[in-house]
Amino acid sequence: MVVPDNVLFEGGAGETIRKKLLHECDVHTLLRLPTGIFYAQGVKANVLFFDRKPASATPWTKKLWIYDFRTNQHFTLKTNTLRSENLQDFIQSFNPHSALHRVIHEDFQCLANGG
């Protein structure tokens, strides 16, 4: 799910979305995108990865992995578009087959208890 920057950390509508997601999903990964990929230059967005779960009184999310794809990355909608090869390090770090084998590094950090 593509969401505006800081939607998981702000109040108001962002807080409502965050509570619903955390109680109905295991939100396990956040990909921080550079500006200029989906929207005009200057607009920041993130991609959330989660697994749907039955509703729960306590949040499902125990660990949130955050991949920072913003540092030293510059893309535009027309002249320097995002390509699949640009995401290879994220894909390898994400390890869709087993989150247990993820490794913390400079761009990929883990927050225990979802933050």
LINCORBEL-V781501 format. One line per field, one symbol per residue. ss: DSSP state (@ for helix, = for strand, . for the rest). burial: b if it has 24 or more other C-alpha atoms within 12 Angstrom, else e. A space follows every 50 residues. Layout:
# LINCORBEL-V781501
ss = ???
burial = ???
This chain:
# LINCORBEL-V781501
ss = .===........@@@@@@@@@@@@=========...........====== ==..........======...............@@@@@@@@@@@....@@ @...=..=====...
burial = eebbebbbeeeeeeeeebbbbbbebbbbbbbbbbbebeeeeeebbbbbbb eeeeeeeebbbebbbbbbbbeeeebeeeeeeeeeeeeeebeebbeeeeee ebeeeeebbbeeebe
